[in-house]
């Protein structure tokens, strides 16, 4: 007969809906896969002079997030790794391109304001991204663009992203140019 109490703890450790996110979890529970793309991705990122793109696909619970966390841990000392978590930051029932672009801009901005991160970069790049993010926030709230400081902009944008942009905002206010600005400013910071 099976003792449920004995197996419950082990069973709960292997929840496919919970990725291994910390270094300790990865060290304790990660099992190297024969076909893992991690080392190939790390090698390619370290060898290339030009930006590279990867597509990591798989069904829910297949280990995509864990593999990305392994790449983050392997490259974190030499590269700026910016984690963008759409699952926790966005309304999964109302996600469009606008929300994703704004979220990426917010996360780059959050990273860029950390002490020491922009030491070798032009501070004007960060200010340009801040202004682009403020503009989207104000368009949604129909406010004056000078009213909020950056922490308030993050708070307001976080609420907007969890709700999702309404069709009125994306259509009537035409935030397309603002999104293009966010993309341009984000790329400028990354390339600096």
ZIQUIVEN-V511615 format. One record per pair of residues at least 24 apart in sequence whose C-alpha atoms are under 7 Angstrom apart, sorted by the first residue. I is the first residue (numbers start at 1). J is the second residue. Records with the same first field share a line. If there is no record, write none. Layout:
I=J, J
//
This chain:
16=61
17=61
19=63, 65, 66
20=66
21=66, 69
38=67, 71
42=71
82=107, 108, 111
89=161, 162
90=161, 162
91=161, 162, 163, 164
94=164
95=164
98=179
99=161, 164, 165
101=179, 183
105=182, 186
108=186
121=192
125=185, 188, 189
128=185
129=182, 185, 186
132=178, 181, 182
133=182
136=178
140=169
//
